[in-house]
Amino acid sequence: MKLTPFLVCTFSILLGARAELPKKSGDSPSALLSLNAVTEAVLANYPPIKEARAKWEAMKQRVPQAAAVETLAALE
């Protein structure tokens, strides 16, 4: 279980190091990465985060459904 955080940290450090490389005369500003861009990319594409977000959305849908069932049971 400790491998996943290690890989995420390593990935972030490597991309962060890439973002801090000195500019070459031919590099465009968009060619370099920023910490915010790397963080957003990791948060958007990291499978456990996607899975947790999907579970959260599913749980948010269960609350109205459970309330509706309770309301129907009370009406009967």
PDB file of N, CA, C and O in Angstrom, chain B, residues numbered from 101:
ATOM      1  N   MET B 101       0.820  -1.194   0.000  1.00  0.00           N
ATOM      2  CA  MET B 101       0.000   0.000   0.000  1.00  0.00           C
ATOM      3  C   MET B 101       0.862   1.254   0.000  1.00  0.00           C
ATOM      4  O   MET B 101       0.369   2.322  -0.363  1.00  0.00           O
ATOM      5  N   LYS B 102       2.102   1.169   0.385  1.00  0.00           N
ATOM      6  CA  LYS B 102       2.961   2.337   0.419  1.00  0.00           C
ATOM      7  C   LYS B 102       3.557   2.645  -0.952  1.00  0.00           C
ATOM      8  O   LYS B 102       4.148   3.706  -1.151  1.00  0.00           O
ATOM      9  N   LEU B 103       3.405   1.726  -1.888  1.00  0.00           N
ATOM     10  CA  LEU B 103       3.957   1.935  -3.214  1.00  0.00           C
ATOM     11  C   LEU B 103       3.234   3.053  -3.951  1.00  0.00           C
ATOM     12  O   LEU B 103       3.875   3.836  -4.652  1.00  0.00           O
ATOM     13  N   THR B 104       1.930   3.146  -3.812  1.00  0.00           N
ATOM     14  CA  THR B 104       1.155   4.151  -4.533  1.00  0.00           C
ATOM     15  C   THR B 104       1.563   5.568  -4.149  1.00  0.00           C
ATOM     16  O   THR B 104       1.851   6.364  -5.042  1.00  0.00           O
ATOM     17  N   PRO B 105       1.601   5.926  -2.856  1.00  0.00           N
ATOM     18  CA  PRO B 105       2.041   7.282  -2.520  1.00  0.00           C
ATOM     19  C   PRO B 105       3.470   7.557  -2.981  1.00  0.00           C
ATOM     20  O   PRO B 105       3.797   8.673  -3.387  1.00  0.00           O
ATOM     21  N   PHE B 106       4.315   6.533  -2.916  1.00  0.00           N
ATOM     22  CA  PHE B 106       5.680   6.705  -3.371  1.00  0.00           C
ATOM     23  C   PHE B 106       5.715   7.045  -4.860  1.00  0.00           C
ATOM     24  O   PHE B 106       6.452   7.938  -5.278  1.00  0.00           O
ATOM     25  N   LEU B 107       4.923   6.337  -5.656  1.00  0.00           N
ATOM     26  CA  LEU B 107       4.902   6.606  -7.089  1.00  0.00           C
ATOM     27  C   LEU B 107       4.334   7.989  -7.401  1.00  0.00           C
ATOM     28  O   LEU B 107       4.835   8.677  -8.290  1.00  0.00           O
ATOM     29  N   VAL B 108       3.305   8.395  -6.684  1.00  0.00           N
ATOM     30  CA  VAL B 108       2.720   9.718  -6.898  1.00  0.00           C
ATOM     31  C   VAL B 108       3.736  10.798  -6.560  1.00  0.00           C
ATOM     32  O   VAL B 108       3.903  11.756  -7.315  1.00  0.00           O
ATOM     33  N   CYS B 109       4.414  10.646  -5.428  1.00  0.00           N
ATOM     34  CA  CYS B 109       5.426  11.635  -5.035  1.00  0.00           C
ATOM     35  C   CYS B 109       6.567  11.683  -6.037  1.00  0.00           C
ATOM     36  O   CYS B 109       7.027  12.763  -6.409  1.00  0.00           O
ATOM     37  N   THR B 110       7.020  10.529  -6.471  1.00  0.00           N
ATOM     38  CA  THR B 110       8.108  10.477  -7.443  1.00  0.00           C
ATOM     39  C   THR B 110       7.694  11.151  -8.746  1.00  0.00           C
ATOM     40  O   THR B 110       8.457  11.930  -9.317  1.00  0.00           O
ATOM     41  N   PHE B 111       6.501  10.855  -9.210  1.00  0.00           N
ATOM     42  CA  PHE B 111       5.986  11.454 -10.439  1.00  0.00           C
ATOM     43  C   PHE B 111       5.913  12.974 -10.306  1.00  0.00           C
ATOM     44  O   PHE B 111       6.306  13.703 -11.217  1.00  0.00           O
ATOM     45  N   SER B 112       5.416  13.440  -9.183  1.00  0.00           N
ATOM     46  CA  SER B 112       5.293  14.877  -8.957  1.00  0.00           C
ATOM     47  C   SER B 112       6.659  15.545  -8.889  1.00  0.00           C
ATOM     48  O   SER B 112       6.853  16.628  -9.441  1.00  0.00           O
ATOM     49  N   ILE B 113       7.601  14.906  -8.218  1.00  0.00           N
ATOM     50  CA  ILE B 113       8.940  15.478  -8.098  1.00  0.00           C
ATOM     51  C   ILE B 113       9.614  15.547  -9.460  1.00  0.00           C
ATOM     52  O   ILE B 113      10.236  16.552  -9.804  1.00  0.00           O
ATOM     53  N   LEU B 114       9.487  14.479 -10.230  1.00  0.00           N
ATOM     54  CA  LEU B 114      10.110  14.478 -11.554  1.00  0.00           C
ATOM     55  C   LEU B 114       9.512  15.548 -12.457  1.00  0.00           C
ATOM     56  O   LEU B 114      10.239  16.248 -13.160  1.00  0.00           O
ATOM     57  N   LEU B 115       8.205  15.673 -12.438  1.00  0.00           N
ATOM     58  CA  LEU B 115       7.585  16.701 -13.265  1.00  0.00           C
ATOM     59  C   LEU B 115       7.894  18.093 -12.725  1.00  0.00           C
ATOM     60  O   LEU B 115       8.044  19.036 -13.502  1.00  0.00           O
ATOM     61  N   GLY B 116       7.988  18.232 -11.421  1.00  0.00           N
ATOM     62  CA  GLY B 116       8.360  19.510 -10.837  1.00  0.00           C
ATOM     63  C   GLY B 116       9.781  19.893 -11.199  1.00  0.00           C
ATOM     64  O   GLY B 116      10.069  21.060 -11.463  1.00  0.00           O
ATOM     65  N   ALA B 117      10.670  18.909 -11.212  1.00  0.00           N
ATOM     66  CA  ALA B 117      12.052  19.175 -11.606  1.00  0.00           C
ATOM     67  C   ALA B 117      12.114  19.600 -13.068  1.00  0.00           C
ATOM     68  O   ALA B 117      12.907  20.465 -13.438  1.00  0.00           O
ATOM     69  N   ARG B 118      11.285  18.996 -13.881  1.00  0.00           N
ATOM     70  CA  ARG B 118      11.225  19.370 -15.302  1.00  0.00           C
ATOM     71  C   ARG B 118      10.756  20.812 -15.448  1.00  0.00           C
ATOM     72  O   ARG B 118      11.229  21.535 -16.325  1.00  0.00           O
ATOM     73  N   ALA B 119       9.838  21.228 -14.600  1.00  0.00           N
ATOM     74  CA  ALA B 119       9.297  22.579 -14.682  1.00  0.00           C
ATOM     75  C   ALA B 119      10.328  23.612 -14.250  1.00  0.00           C
ATOM     76  O   ALA B 119      10.232  24.771 -14.654  1.00  0.00           O
ATOM     77  N   GLU B 120      11.309  23.231 -13.443  1.00  0.00           N
ATOM     78  CA  GLU B 120      12.276  24.179 -12.934  1.00  0.00           C
ATOM     79  C   GLU B 120      13.568  24.224 -13.752  1.00  0.00           C
ATOM     80  O   GLU B 120      14.505  24.934 -13.387  1.00  0.00           O
ATOM     81  N   LEU B 121      13.625  23.483 -14.836  1.00  0.00           N
ATOM     82  CA  LEU B 121      14.797  23.534 -15.689  1.00  0.00           C
ATOM     83  C   LEU B 121      14.943  24.921 -16.288  1.00  0.00           C
ATOM     84  O   LEU B 121      13.939  25.563 -16.599  1.00  0.00           O
ATOM     85  N   PRO B 122      16.166  25.396 -16.456  1.00  0.00           N
ATOM     86  CA  PRO B 122      16.335  26.721 -17.054  1.00  0.00           C
ATOM     87  C   PRO B 122      15.824  26.736 -18.490  1.00  0.00           C
ATOM     88  O   PRO B 122      15.908  25.743 -19.212  1.00  0.00           O
ATOM     89  N   LYS B 123      15.308  27.859 -18.871  1.00  0.00           N
ATOM     90  CA  LYS B 123      14.772  27.998 -20.217  1.00  0.00           C
ATOM     91  C   LYS B 123      15.892  28.015 -21.241  1.00  0.00           C
ATOM     92  O   LYS B 123      16.932  28.639 -21.030  1.00  0.00           O
ATOM     93  N   LYS B 124      15.675  27.337 -22.333  1.00  0.00           N
ATOM     94  CA  LYS B 124      16.572  27.432 -23.475  1.00  0.00           C
ATOM     95  C   LYS B 124      16.037  28.537 -24.358  1.00  0.00           C
ATOM     96  O   LYS B 124      14.870  28.911 -24.246  1.00  0.00           O
ATOM     97  N   SER B 125      16.846  29.046 -25.205  1.00  0.00           N
ATOM     98  CA  SER B 125      16.417  30.175 -26.037  1.00  0.00           C
ATOM     99  C   SER B 125      15.255  29.796 -26.949  1.00  0.00           C
ATOM    100  O   SER B 125      14.469  30.668 -27.318  1.00  0.00           O
ATOM    101  N   GLY B 126      15.120  28.524 -27.325  1.00  0.00           N
ATOM    102  CA  GLY B 126      14.059  28.109 -28.226  1.00  0.00           C
ATOM    103  C   GLY B 126      12.800  27.627 -27.530  1.00  0.00           C
ATOM    104  O   GLY B 126      11.796  27.367 -28.192  1.00  0.00           O
ATOM    105  N   ASP B 127      12.831  27.498 -26.197  1.00  0.00           N
ATOM    106  CA  ASP B 127      11.656  26.998 -25.468  1.00  0.00           C
ATOM    107  C   ASP B 127      10.574  28.061 -25.384  1.00  0.00           C
ATOM    108  O   ASP B 127      10.839  29.232 -25.112  1.00  0.00           O
ATOM    109  N   SER B 128       9.362  27.621 -25.623  1.00  0.00           N
ATOM    110  CA  SER B 128       8.232  28.525 -25.435  1.00  0.00           C
ATOM    111  C   SER B 128       7.772  28.415 -23.990  1.00  0.00           C
ATOM    112  O   SER B 128       8.037  27.398 -23.349  1.00  0.00           O
ATOM    113  N   PRO B 129       7.093  29.425 -23.453  1.00  0.00           N
ATOM    114  CA  PRO B 129       6.620  29.333 -22.066  1.00  0.00           C
ATOM    115  C   PRO B 129       5.679  28.153 -21.837  1.00  0.00           C
ATOM    116  O   PRO B 129       5.621  27.625 -20.726  1.00  0.00           O
ATOM    117  N   SER B 130       4.948  27.732 -22.853  1.00  0.00           N
ATOM    118  CA  SER B 130       4.020  26.613 -22.678  1.00  0.00           C
ATOM    119  C   SER B 130       4.739  25.266 -22.641  1.00  0.00           C
ATOM    120  O   SER B 130       4.132  24.257 -22.281  1.00  0.00           O
ATOM    121  N   ALA B 131       6.013  25.232 -23.004  1.00  0.00           N
ATOM    122  CA  ALA B 131       6.759  23.981 -23.009  1.00  0.00           C
ATOM    123  C   ALA B 131       7.148  23.558 -21.592  1.00  0.00           C
ATOM    124  O   ALA B 131       7.405  22.377 -21.355  1.00  0.00           O
ATOM    125  N   LEU B 132       7.195  24.489 -20.656  1.00  0.00           N
ATOM    126  CA  LEU B 132       7.573  24.171 -19.288  1.00  0.00           C
ATOM    127  C   LEU B 132       6.319  23.927 -18.445  1.00  0.00           C
ATOM    128  O   LEU B 132       5.271  24.530 -18.676  1.00  0.00           O
ATOM    129  N   LEU B 133       6.449  23.043 -17.476  1.00  0.00           N
ATOM    130  CA  LEU B 133       5.325  22.707 -16.610  1.00  0.00           C
ATOM    131  C   LEU B 133       5.377  23.532 -15.332  1.00  0.00           C
ATOM    132  O   LEU B 133       6.454  23.873 -14.842  1.00  0.00           O
ATOM    133  N   SER B 134       4.222  23.841 -14.809  1.00  0.00           N
ATOM    134  CA  SER B 134       4.161  24.504 -13.513  1.00  0.00           C
ATOM    135  C   SER B 134       3.660  23.497 -12.479  1.00  0.00           C
ATOM    136  O   SER B 134       3.087  22.465 -12.826  1.00  0.00           O
ATOM    137  N   LEU B 135       3.882  23.810 -11.227  1.00  0.00           N
ATOM    138  CA  LEU B 135       3.425  22.925 -10.162  1.00  0.00           C
ATOM    139  C   LEU B 135       1.912  22.798 -10.195  1.00  0.00           C
ATOM    140  O   LEU B 135       1.378  21.711  -9.972  1.00  0.00           O
ATOM    141  N   ASN B 136       1.214  23.890 -10.468  1.00  0.00           N
ATOM    142  CA  ASN B 136      -0.251  23.835 -10.543  1.00  0.00           C
ATOM    143  C   ASN B 136      -0.715  22.928 -11.669  1.00  0.00           C
ATOM    144  O   ASN B 136      -1.673  22.173 -11.502  1.00  0.00           O
ATOM    145  N   ALA B 137      -0.050  22.994 -12.810  1.00  0.00           N
ATOM    146  CA  ALA B 137      -0.440  22.151 -13.946  1.00  0.00           C
ATOM    147  C   ALA B 137      -0.221  20.675 -13.626  1.00  0.00           C
ATOM    148  O   ALA B 137      -1.052  19.831 -13.961  1.00  0.00           O
ATOM    149  N   VAL B 138       0.889  20.372 -12.983  1.00  0.00           N
ATOM    150  CA  VAL B 138       1.184  18.980 -12.622  1.00  0.00           C
ATOM    151  C   VAL B 138       0.166  18.478 -11.601  1.00  0.00           C
ATOM    152  O   VAL B 138      -0.349  17.366 -11.720  1.00  0.00           O
ATOM    153  N   THR B 139      -0.119  19.307 -10.600  1.00  0.00           N
ATOM    154  CA  THR B 139      -1.080  18.914  -9.574  1.00  0.00           C
ATOM    155  C   THR B 139      -2.449  18.666 -10.184  1.00  0.00           C
ATOM    156  O   THR B 139      -3.098  17.669  -9.865  1.00  0.00           O
ATOM    157  N   GLU B 140      -2.896  19.559 -11.056  1.00  0.00           N
ATOM    158  CA  GLU B 140      -4.196  19.381 -11.704  1.00  0.00           C
ATOM    159  C   GLU B 140      -4.222  18.119 -12.558  1.00  0.00           C
ATOM    160  O   GLU B 140      -5.219  17.397 -12.573  1.00  0.00           O
ATOM    161  N   ALA B 141      -3.129  17.852 -13.268  1.00  0.00           N
ATOM    162  CA  ALA B 141      -3.072  16.656 -14.104  1.00  0.00           C
ATOM    163  C   ALA B 141      -3.130  15.389 -13.262  1.00  0.00           C
ATOM    164  O   ALA B 141      -3.824  14.436 -13.616  1.00  0.00           O
ATOM    165  N   VAL B 142      -2.404  15.376 -12.147  1.00  0.00           N
ATOM    166  CA  VAL B 142      -2.406  14.193 -11.275  1.00  0.00           C
ATOM    167  C   VAL B 142      -3.788  14.001 -10.662  1.00  0.00           C
ATOM    168  O   VAL B 142      -4.302  12.883 -10.634  1.00  0.00           O
ATOM    169  N   LEU B 143      -4.398  15.087 -10.169  1.00  0.00           N
ATOM    170  CA  LEU B 143      -5.714  14.970  -9.562  1.00  0.00           C
ATOM    171  C   LEU B 143      -6.768  14.528 -10.569  1.00  0.00           C
ATOM    172  O   LEU B 143      -7.695  13.802 -10.210  1.00  0.00           O
ATOM    173  N   ALA B 144      -6.640  14.949 -11.812  1.00  0.00           N
ATOM    174  CA  ALA B 144      -7.628  14.602 -12.831  1.00  0.00           C
ATOM    175  C   ALA B 144      -7.450  13.182 -13.356  1.00  0.00           C
ATOM    176  O   ALA B 144      -8.423  12.559 -13.781  1.00  0.00           O
ATOM    177  N   ASN B 145      -6.226  12.659 -13.336  1.00  0.00           N
ATOM    178  CA  ASN B 145      -5.956  11.384 -13.997  1.00  0.00           C
ATOM    179  C   ASN B 145      -5.548  10.248 -13.074  1.00  0.00           C
ATOM    180  O   ASN B 145      -5.311   9.139 -13.553  1.00  0.00           O
ATOM    181  N   TYR B 146      -5.460  10.475 -11.797  1.00  0.00           N
ATOM    182  CA  TYR B 146      -5.011   9.444 -10.866  1.00  0.00           C
ATOM    183  C   TYR B 146      -6.186   8.511 -10.554  1.00  0.00           C
ATOM    184  O   TYR B 146      -7.182   8.959  -9.987  1.00  0.00           O
ATOM    185  N   PRO B 147      -6.093   7.222 -10.912  1.00  0.00           N
ATOM    186  CA  PRO B 147      -7.230   6.301 -10.781  1.00  0.00           C
ATOM    187  C   PRO B 147      -7.873   6.231  -9.396  1.00  0.00           C
ATOM    188  O   PRO B 147      -9.102   6.236  -9.320  1.00  0.00           O
ATOM    189  N   PRO B 148      -7.114   6.166  -8.288  1.00  0.00           N
ATOM    190  CA  PRO B 148      -7.790   6.112  -6.988  1.00  0.00           C
ATOM    191  C   PRO B 148      -8.615   7.370  -6.697  1.00  0.00           C
ATOM    192  O   PRO B 148      -9.651   7.293  -6.037  1.00  0.00           O
ATOM    193  N   ILE B 149      -8.166   8.504  -7.180  1.00  0.00           N
ATOM    194  CA  ILE B 149      -8.936   9.739  -6.977  1.00  0.00           C
ATOM    195  C   ILE B 149     -10.197   9.705  -7.821  1.00  0.00           C
ATOM    196  O   ILE B 149     -11.259  10.127  -7.363  1.00  0.00           O
ATOM    197  N   LYS B 150     -10.095   9.207  -9.049  1.00  0.00           N
ATOM    198  CA  LYS B 150     -11.285   9.072  -9.893  1.00  0.00           C
ATOM    199  C   LYS B 150     -12.296   8.121  -9.239  1.00  0.00           C
ATOM    200  O   LYS B 150     -13.499   8.380  -9.245  1.00  0.00           O
ATOM    201  N   GLU B 151     -11.794   7.026  -8.682  1.00  0.00           N
ATOM    202  CA  GLU B 151     -12.667   6.046  -8.038  1.00  0.00           C
ATOM    203  C   GLU B 151     -13.353   6.642  -6.811  1.00  0.00           C
ATOM    204  O   GLU B 151     -14.547   6.436  -6.595  1.00  0.00           O
ATOM    205  N   ALA B 152     -12.592   7.377  -6.016  1.00  0.00           N
ATOM    206  CA  ALA B 152     -13.171   8.010  -4.829  1.00  0.00           C
ATOM    207  C   ALA B 152     -14.220   9.046  -5.216  1.00  0.00           C
ATOM    208  O   ALA B 152     -15.256   9.164  -4.562  1.00  0.00           O
ATOM    209  N   ARG B 153     -13.946   9.794  -6.281  1.00  0.00           N
ATOM    210  CA  ARG B 153     -14.908  10.798  -6.738  1.00  0.00           C
ATOM    211  C   ARG B 153     -16.193  10.122  -7.233  1.00  0.00           C
ATOM    212  O   ARG B 153     -17.293  10.613  -6.979  1.00  0.00           O
ATOM    213  N   ALA B 154     -16.051   9.003  -7.934  1.00  0.00           N
ATOM    214  CA  ALA B 154     -17.232   8.276  -8.417  1.00  0.00           C
ATOM    215  C   ALA B 154     -18.044   7.721  -7.245  1.00  0.00           C
ATOM    216  O   ALA B 154     -19.274   7.766  -7.268  1.00  0.00           O
ATOM    217  N   LYS B 155     -17.366   7.199  -6.223  1.00  0.00           N
ATOM    218  CA  LYS B 155     -18.067   6.700  -5.038  1.00  0.00           C
ATOM    219  C   LYS B 155     -18.800   7.833  -4.333  1.00  0.00           C
ATOM    220  O   LYS B 155     -19.925   7.653  -3.866  1.00  0.00           O
ATOM    221  N   TRP B 156     -18.167   8.996  -4.256  1.00  0.00           N
ATOM    222  CA  TRP B 156     -18.788  10.146  -3.608  1.00  0.00           C
ATOM    223  C   TRP B 156     -20.060  10.557  -4.351  1.00  0.00           C
ATOM    224  O   TRP B 156     -21.093  10.820  -3.736  1.00  0.00           O
ATOM    225  N   GLU B 157     -19.970  10.608  -5.674  1.00  0.00           N
ATOM    226  CA  GLU B 157     -21.152  10.977  -6.466  1.00  0.00           C
ATOM    227  C   GLU B 157     -22.270   9.944  -6.281  1.00  0.00           C
ATOM    228  O   GLU B 157     -23.443  10.311  -6.208  1.00  0.00           O
ATOM    229  N   ALA B 158     -21.917   8.669  -6.206  1.00  0.00           N
ATOM    230  CA  ALA B 158     -22.916   7.623  -6.003  1.00  0.00           C
ATOM    231  C   ALA B 158     -23.565   7.760  -4.625  1.00  0.00           C
ATOM    232  O   ALA B 158     -24.774   7.573  -4.488  1.00  0.00           O
ATOM    233  N   MET B 159     -22.772   8.083  -3.612  1.00  0.00           N
ATOM    234  CA  MET B 159     -23.316   8.250  -2.267  1.00  0.00           C
ATOM    235  C   MET B 159     -24.234   9.471  -2.200  1.00  0.00           C
ATOM    236  O   MET B 159     -25.238   9.449  -1.489  1.00  0.00           O
ATOM    237  N   LYS B 160     -23.904  10.520  -2.924  1.00  0.00           N
ATOM    238  CA  LYS B 160     -24.771  11.704  -2.936  1.00  0.00           C
ATOM    239  C   LYS B 160     -26.121  11.375  -3.562  1.00  0.00           C
ATOM    240  O   LYS B 160     -27.136  11.957  -3.179  1.00  0.00           O
ATOM    241  N   GLN B 161     -26.148  10.449  -4.521  1.00  0.00           N
ATOM    242  CA  GLN B 161     -27.402  10.055  -5.150  1.00  0.00           C
ATOM    243  C   GLN B 161     -28.233   9.164  -4.233  1.00  0.00           C
ATOM    244  O   GLN B 161     -29.460   9.154  -4.333  1.00  0.00           O
ATOM    245  N   ARG B 162     -27.592   8.425  -3.352  1.00  0.00           N
ATOM    246  CA  ARG B 162     -28.313   7.521  -2.450  1.00  0.00           C
ATOM    247  C   ARG B 162     -29.142   8.288  -1.426  1.00  0.00           C
ATOM    248  O   ARG B 162     -30.201   7.818  -1.011  1.00  0.00           O
ATOM    249  N   VAL B 163     -28.679   9.444  -1.022  1.00  0.00           N
ATOM    250  CA  VAL B 163     -29.397  10.199   0.009  1.00  0.00           C
ATOM    251  C   VAL B 163     -30.798  10.567  -0.465  1.00  0.00           C
ATOM    252  O   VAL B 163     -31.751  10.289   0.263  1.00  0.00           O
ATOM    253  N   PRO B 164     -30.992  11.182  -1.652  1.00  0.00           N
ATOM    254  CA  PRO B 164     -32.352  11.477  -2.094  1.00  0.00           C
ATOM    255  C   PRO B 164     -33.194  10.208  -2.294  1.00  0.00           C
ATOM    256  O   PRO B 164     -34.393  10.210  -2.015  1.00  0.00           O
ATOM    257  N   GLN B 165     -32.576   9.139  -2.771  1.00  0.00           N
ATOM    258  CA  GLN B 165     -33.316   7.899  -2.983  1.00  0.00           C
ATOM    259  C   GLN B 165     -33.799   7.341  -1.649  1.00  0.00           C
ATOM    260  O   GLN B 165     -34.944   6.904  -1.541  1.00  0.00           O
ATOM    261  N   ALA B 166     -32.950   7.350  -0.646  1.00  0.00           N
ATOM    262  CA  ALA B 166     -33.332   6.830   0.667  1.00  0.00           C
ATOM    263  C   ALA B 166     -34.434   7.688   1.268  1.00  0.00           C
ATOM    264  O   ALA B 166     -35.359   7.159   1.884  1.00  0.00           O
ATOM    265  N   ALA B 167     -34.352   8.990   1.101  1.00  0.00           N
ATOM    266  CA  ALA B 167     -35.387   9.880   1.626  1.00  0.00           C
ATOM    267  C   ALA B 167     -36.718   9.623   0.929  1.00  0.00           C
ATOM    268  O   ALA B 167     -37.773   9.674   1.560  1.00  0.00           O
ATOM    269  N   ALA B 168     -36.670   9.346  -0.371  1.00  0.00           N
ATOM    270  CA  ALA B 168     -37.900   9.080  -1.113  1.00  0.00           C
ATOM    271  C   ALA B 168     -38.548   7.781  -0.639  1.00  0.00           C
ATOM    272  O   ALA B 168     -39.771   7.713  -0.515  1.00  0.00           O
ATOM    273  N   VAL B 169     -37.757   6.767  -0.377  1.00  0.00           N
ATOM    274  CA  VAL B 169     -38.291   5.490   0.101  1.00  0.00           C
ATOM    275  C   VAL B 169     -38.936   5.678   1.476  1.00  0.00           C
ATOM    276  O   VAL B 169     -40.015   5.145   1.735  1.00  0.00           O
ATOM    277  N   GLU B 170     -38.281   6.428   2.347  1.00  0.00           N
ATOM    278  CA  GLU B 170     -38.839   6.677   3.670  1.00  0.00           C
ATOM    279  C   GLU B 170     -40.141   7.455   3.581  1.00  0.00           C
ATOM    280  O   GLU B 170     -41.071   7.189   4.343  1.00  0.00           O
ATOM    281  N   THR B 171     -40.222   8.413   2.661  1.00  0.00           N
ATOM    282  CA  THR B 171     -41.429   9.197   2.474  1.00  0.00           C
ATOM    283  C   THR B 171     -42.563   8.313   1.980  1.00  0.00           C
ATOM    284  O   THR B 171     -43.695   8.430   2.449  1.00  0.00           O
ATOM    285  N   LEU B 172     -42.267   7.435   1.041  1.00  0.00           N
ATOM    286  CA  LEU B 172     -43.281   6.522   0.536  1.00  0.00           C
ATOM    287  C   LEU B 172     -43.778   5.573   1.629  1.00  0.00           C
ATOM    288  O   LEU B 172     -44.970   5.278   1.710  1.00  0.00           O
ATOM    289  N   ALA B 173     -42.871   5.109   2.449  1.00  0.00           N
ATOM    290  CA  ALA B 173     -43.252   4.194   3.531  1.00  0.00           C
ATOM    291  C   ALA B 173     -44.139   4.919   4.549  1.00  0.00           C
ATOM    292  O   ALA B 173     -45.055   4.323   5.116  1.00  0.00           O
ATOM    293  N   ALA B 174     -43.868   6.185   4.771  1.00  0.00           N
ATOM    294  CA  ALA B 174     -44.673   6.944   5.728  1.00  0.00           C
ATOM    295  C   ALA B 174     -46.072   7.212   5.188  1.00  0.00           C
ATOM    296  O   ALA B 174     -47.028   7.306   5.958  1.00  0.00           O
ATOM    297  N   LEU B 175     -46.198   7.336   3.869  1.00  0.00           N
ATOM    298  CA  LEU B 175     -47.493   7.614   3.262  1.00  0.00           C
ATOM    299  C   LEU B 175     -48.398   6.389   3.274  1.00  0.00           C
ATOM    300  O   LEU B 175     -49.622   6.522   3.258  1.00  0.00           O
ATOM    301  N   GLU B 176     -47.819   5.220   3.300  1.00  0.00           N
ATOM    302  CA  GLU B 176     -48.621   3.989   3.239  1.00  0.00           C
ATOM    303  C   GLU B 176     -49.226   3.703   4.514  1.00  0.00           C
ATOM    304  O   GLU B 176     -49.936   2.707   4.650  1.00  0.00           O
TER     305      GLU B 176
END
